[in-house]
Amino acid sequence: MRNNIIFCLGILFIFTSCVKNKGTISMTYNKATAVYGDIDAVRNTPLIGATRNIQNSGKIFVGDDFLLIGEKNEGIHVFDNTNTSAPVAVGFINLPYTEEFYVEGDFIYAESHYDFLKINIADIYNPKLIDRVEYAFGNPIENAEGEVLMGFDYEVSTETFELNSPEAEALSESSYLYYNYMNELIPQSSVPSSFAGGGSEIKGTLNKIAVHNDYIYVIGSRTIYTFRDDVTEVAYVGESEMGNEMETIYSENNNLFIGTRFSMIVASVTNPANPTYISEYNHPTSCDPVYPNGNVAYLTLRTADFSGCAGDENTLVVLDISSVSNPLEIDQITMDSPYGMALIGDNLFVGEGENGIKIFDASNPAALNHLNSNVNVLAYDILEHPTLPNVVLTTGDAGLQQYEIDYSDFSMQLISSINY
């Protein structure tokens, strides 16, 4: 049926428009032109760098006394957060071409374009690279001079394609087309995975890396990459095709809960080397973090104009996952624009971006009770401080904020901001 349907997807603020005419189709899309470079020079970049301004923030991790703030494609900013009212930038970890990292104990696990890295941060002022798995996320694509594909330059383009052309087929699943140095189409499956998205100490819900015992799982759009962590080295184990347009992953017990644009997927890691599909809960197309909590799971489904999530769904869904082979919907709660979630004590905090925060009583996880809304706090993702129960951190367009919360009335007093 798929080959008989022409449809349009809007991703990352660009809507693909389609006009059918006599066996051709006119499409507006994101044209990505390959940029090449020296991969060895990238790999030899010194790990420790000087402090710098945050230009393009990404992932955030909250430790007992420090904060890690990702800089997309550059590395990780390190802040001393001993005094939450005045966090201080103290260092920078150079990780070229990185977007996603995950903290587990004294280690950072991070993708660096083609490679997967393990870094010891027991001494946060002196991080050390433990291991690098080269070409973990894709085989190198080279130009005529032997330089390796390092990234893409993007522009919006409108062109006319034959209905059954490779370009039209590719644009039925994405609003991007990738071209090499000869202006030849690169299959999206050949483009190295790029990951955006905490750690087990305190989790946000926008994770694309999960750790289960001695295994690490990293999601790409369609693929779960599995690695084994053997203390002094990280070993590539394999890849599993699990879904399409996967966005977030969360490990709970012996299962992985994966949020996609179309569903929540449950995969078993009883055999940790081989994640196995168990079940799926389908929902309308939307941006979709998943947060398991015992026998239930919470999903935020967000769709809005220019959000990259075409549709009109804005809800918080509660699922019964007591039987992971058959997730059942318990409740749907209407929201404004739900993003990330954090369970702090018995309270579920849901970030609503420009619409603030909603707080629910989750003492009965299956029967959420709305407690309070704060429209004055910009919150896309929410993180709990690991040792200060009255401190809540939020992320927004302007940066990272730390608030002191009064649980008697759920009022929030700003403590400090890291602006970027």
C-alpha positions in Angstrom: 0.0 0.0 0.0 2.9 2.3 0.8 4.0 2.5 -2.9 0.5 3.8 -3.8 0.5 6.7 -1.3 2.1 10.0 -1.8 2.3 11.9 1.5 4.2 14.8 3.0 6.2 15.0 6.3 7.3 18.1 8.1 10.5 17.7 10.2 12.5 20.3 12.1 10.5 23.3 11.1 10.4 22.4 7.4 7.3 21.1 5.8 7.6 19.0 2.7 5.1 20.2 0.1 3.9 17.9 -2.7 2.2 18.6 -6.0 1.4 15.6 -8.2 1.4 16.2 -12.0 1.6 13.6 -14.8 3.9 11.1 -13.2 6.1 13.7 -11.4 6.0 15.2 -8.0 7.2 18.7 -6.9 8.6 18.6 -3.4 10.1 21.2 -1.0 12.7 19.5 1.2 15.9 19.9 3.2 18.9 19.4 0.8 21.9 18.2 2.6 25.3 18.4 0.8 28.2 16.5 2.1 31.2 18.1 3.9 34.4 16.1 4.1 37.4 16.2 6.4 40.2 14.4 8.2 38.8 11.8 10.6 42.2 11.2 12.2 42.5 14.9 13.1 39.1 14.7 14.8 40.1 11.6 16.7 43.4 13.3 17.9 41.6 16.3 19.3 42.8 16.8 23.0 40.0 15.7 25.4 40.6 18.5 27.8 39.7 22.0 26.6 39.4 25.5 28.0 36.0 26.9 29.2 34.0 28.7 26.6 30.6 30.2 26.0 27.7 27.9 25.3 26.5 28.5 21.8 24.3 25.5 20.9 23.3 23.6 23.9 22.3 19.9 24.0 22.1 17.2 26.6 22.3 18.0 30.3 23.4 15.8 33.2 23.0 16.8 36.9 25.5 15.3 39.3 25.9 15.8 43.1 28.3 18.8 42.7 28.5 19.4 39.0 26.6 20.0 35.8 27.4 18.7 32.4 25.9 20.7 29.5 26.4 19.4 25.9 27.5 21.6 23.1 26.2 20.1 19.9 29.0 18.9 17.6 31.6 20.3 20.0 31.7 18.6 23.4 30.6 19.0 27.0 30.7 22.1 29.3 31.6 21.3 33.0 30.1 23.5 35.8 30.9 23.3 39.5 27.4 23.4 41.0 28.4 23.0 44.7 26.7 26.3 45.2 23.4 26.0 43.3 22.9 29.7 43.5 26.1 30.4 41.5 27.3 27.6 39.3 30.8 28.2 37.8 32.2 27.0 34.5 35.4 25.0 35.2 36.2 23.1 32.1 35.3 21.7 28.7 35.5 18.2 27.3 36.3 18.2 23.6 34.1 15.7 21.7 33.9 16.8 18.1 30.7 15.9 16.2 28.8 14.8 19.3 25.3 15.4 20.3 24.4 12.6 22.7 26.1 11.5 25.9 25.0 9.5 29.0 26.5 9.4 32.5 26.7 6.2 34.5 28.7 6.3 37.7 32.1 7.7 37.0 31.8 7.3 33.2 30.5 9.3 30.2 29.4 7.2 27.2 29.2 9.4 24.1 28.9 9.2 20.4 31.4 11.2 18.4 30.1 11.0 14.9 31.2 7.5 13.6 32.7 6.5 17.0 31.5 5.5 20.5 33.5 6.6 23.5 33.9 5.8 27.1 35.4 8.5 29.3 36.4 8.3 33.0 35.3 11.4 34.9 36.1 10.2 38.5 38.2 13.4 38.5 35.9 15.7 36.6 38.8 18.2 36.2 41.0 15.5 34.5 38.7 13.3 32.3 40.5 10.4 30.6 39.5 8.5 27.5 39.1 4.8 28.4 38.1 3.4 25.0 36.9 4.3 21.5 35.0 2.0 19.2 35.8 3.3 15.7 33.1 3.3 13.1 30.5 2.0 15.5 27.7 3.9 13.8 28.5 3.5 10.2 31.1 2.8 7.6 33.1 5.8 6.3 31.9 7.5 3.2 34.9 9.1 1.3 35.4 11.6 -1.5 37.9 11.4 -4.3 40.7 12.7 -2.1 40.1 10.1 0.6 38.6 12.5 3.0 35.7 11.2 5.2 32.2 12.5 5.3 32.0 14.7 8.4 28.6 16.4 8.1 26.3 18.3 5.8 25.5 21.8 4.7 21.7 22.3 4.6 19.4 24.4 2.4 15.7 24.4 1.5 15.2 23.3 -2.0 12.1 22.7 -4.3 12.5 20.2 -7.1 10.4 18.0 -9.3 11.0 14.2 -9.2 9.6 11.2 -11.0 7.0 9.5 -8.8 9.0 6.3 -8.5 12.4 7.9 -8.3 14.7 7.2 -5.3 14.3 10.8 -4.3 10.5 10.6 -4.1 10.8 7.3 -2.2 13.2 8.8 0.3 11.0 11.9 0.8 8.1 9.6 1.6 9.9 8.8 4.9 11.8 12.0 5.7 12.1 15.6 4.6 15.8 15.3 4.0 17.8 14.2 0.9 21.6 13.7 1.4 24.0 14.1 -1.5 27.7 13.3 -1.8 30.5 15.3 -3.5 29.4 14.1 -6.9 25.8 15.3 -6.2 24.7 11.6 -6.0 21.9 10.6 -3.5 23.2 9.0 -0.3 20.7 6.5 1.1 19.6 7.7 4.5 20.5 4.3 6.0 24.1 4.9 5.0 24.4 8.3 6.8 26.1 7.9 10.2 23.6 8.1 13.0 23.6 11.4 14.9 22.1 11.3 18.4 20.5 14.0 20.6 19.3 13.5 23.8 21.0 12.0 31.0 22.3 9.3 33.1 21.0 6.8 35.6 21.8 9.0 38.6 19.1 11.5 37.6 17.2 10.9 34.3 15.6 13.3 32.0 13.3 11.7 29.6 15.0 12.8 26.4 17.6 10.0 26.3 19.0 8.2 23.3 21.4 6.0 25.3 20.5 3.5 27.9 22.6 1.3 30.2 21.5 -2.1 31.5 24.0 -4.0 33.6 27.1 -4.3 31.5 25.4 -3.4 28.2 24.9 -0.1 26.5 22.1 0.6 24.0 22.2 3.6 21.6 19.3 4.3 19.2 19.4 5.7 15.8 16.4 6.4 13.7 15.8 2.7 13.0 18.6 0.8 14.7 19.6 -0.1 18.3 23.3 -0.4 18.6 24.4 -2.7 21.4 27.8 -2.5 23.2 29.3 -4.5 26.1 31.1 -2.6 28.7 34.1 -4.6 30.0 35.5 -2.1 32.5 38.6 -1.2 30.5 37.1 -1.4 27.1 33.8 -1.2 25.2 33.0 -3.8 22.7 30.6 -3.5 19.7 28.1 -6.4 19.9 25.6 -5.8 17.1 22.7 -3.9 15.7 19.0 -4.6 15.8 16.3 -3.2 13.6 13.5 -2.3 16.0 11.3 0.5 14.7 11.2 3.7 12.6 11.9 7.2 13.7 13.0 6.2 17.2 13.5 9.2 19.5 14.0 8.1 23.1 15.0 5.0 25.1 14.7 4.1 28.8 15.8 1.0 30.6 13.6 -0.5 33.3 14.1 -4.0 34.8 14.9 -6.3 31.9 13.1 -4.2 29.3 13.8 -1.2 27.0 11.0 1.3 26.5 11.5 3.1 23.2 9.6 6.2 22.1 9.1 6.6 18.3 7.1 9.1 16.3 4.3 6.5 16.0 4.4 4.2 19.0 6.0 3.0 22.2 8.0 -0.2 21.6 8.9 -2.6 24.4 12.0 -4.8 23.9 13.4 -7.5 26.1 17.0 -7.5 27.2 16.8 -10.8 29.1 19.5 -11.7 26.6 21.2 -8.4 26.9 23.3 -8.9 23.8 20.2 -9.2 21.6 17.3 -6.9 22.3 14.1 -8.6 21.3 10.9 -7.0 20.3 8.0 -7.8 22.7 5.1 -5.4 21.9 4.0 -2.0 20.7 1.5 0.6 21.6 0.6 2.6 18.6 -0.5 6.3 18.7 -0.9 9.2 16.3 2.2 10.7 14.8 3.9 12.9 17.5 7.1 13.6 19.4 7.1 11.0 22.1 9.2 10.6 25.2 8.4 7.5 27.3 8.8 7.2 31.1 8.1 3.8 32.8 7.2 3.9 36.5 6.6 0.4 37.9 3.6 -1.1 36.3 2.7 2.0 34.3 4.4 4.1 31.7 3.8 7.7 30.8 4.0 9.0 27.3 3.9 12.7 26.3 2.5 13.0 22.8 3.1 16.5 21.2 2.1 17.8 17.8 2.0 21.4 16.7 2.6 23.6 13.7 6.4 24.0 13.0 7.2 21.6 15.9 8.5 18.8 13.6 5.7 16.7 14.8 2.8 16.9 12.3 -0.7 16.4 13.7 -2.9 17.7 16.5 -2.2 15.5 19.5 -1.2 17.0 22.8 -1.8 14.5 25.6 -0.2 12.7 28.5 -1.0 9.0 28.1 -0.9 6.5 31.0 -0.3 2.9 30.1 -0.7 -0.3 32.1 2.5 -2.2 31.4 2.0 -4.9 34.1 2.0 -7.2 31.1 4.7 -5.8 28.8 3.4 -8.1 26.0 0.1 -6.2 26.0 0.4 -2.5 27.0 -3.1 -1.1 27.8 -4.2 2.5 27.8 -5.5 3.6 31.2 -5.9 7.3 30.7 -5.4 10.3 28.4 -4.9 13.7 29.9 -5.2 16.8 27.7 -2.1 18.9 27.7 -0.9 22.1 25.9 2.5 21.1 24.5 4.1 18.3 26.6 7.8 17.6 26.4 10.0 15.9 29.0 9.0 14.5 32.4 10.5 13.8 35.8 9.2 11.8 38.7 10.3 13.5 41.9 9.1 11.7 44.9 5.4 11.0 44.4 5.0 13.9 41.9 5.2 13.8 38.2 6.5 17.0 36.6 5.7 17.5 32.9 7.4 20.3 31.0 5.2 22.1 28.6 7.8 24.3 26.9 6.5 27.9 26.6 3.3 26.8 28.5 5.1 26.1 31.7 5.0 23.0 34.0 2.1 20.8 35.1 2.5 18.8 38.3 0.6 15.6 39.1 0.2 13.5 42.2 1.5 10.1 41.2 1.3 8.4 44.6 -1.1 6.1 42.7 0.9 5.8 39.5 -2.1 4.6 37.5 -4.4 7.5 38.5 -2.7 10.8 38.1 -4.2 13.8 39.9 -3.4 17.3 38.7 -2.0 19.4 41.5 -0.7 22.6 40.0 0.3 24.4 36.9 3.1 27.0 36.7 2.9 29.0 33.5 5.8 31.3 34.4 8.5 28.6 34.1 9.8 27.8 30.6 10.4 24.0 30.7 11.2 21.6 27.9 12.9 19.0 30.0 12.9 18.7 33.8 15.6 17.2 36.1 15.7 16.5 39.8 18.8 17.4 41.8 20.3 14.1 43.1 20.9 15.3 46.7 18.8 18.4 47.2 15.1 17.2 47.2 13.8 20.8 46.9 15.8 21.7 43.8 14.3 21.2 40.4 16.1 22.0 37.1 14.5 23.0 33.9 15.7 23.6 30.4 14.4 26.2 28.0 15.4 28.4 25.0 17.3 30.8 27.3 19.3 28.1 29.1 19.3 26.1 32.3 17.4 27.2 35.4 17.6 25.9 38.9 14.5 26.4 41.2 13.7 25.8 44.8 10.3 24.3 45.1 7.9 24.7 48.1 5.9 21.4 48.1 3.2 22.9 50.3 1.9 25.0 47.4 4.3 24.0 44.6 5.6 27.5 44.1 9.0 27.8 42.5 11.7 30.3 43.3 14.5 30.9 40.8 17.9 30.1 42.4 20.2 30.6 39.4 20.4 30.5 35.6 23.0 29.4 33.1 22.1 31.5 30.1 22.9 30.5 26.5 
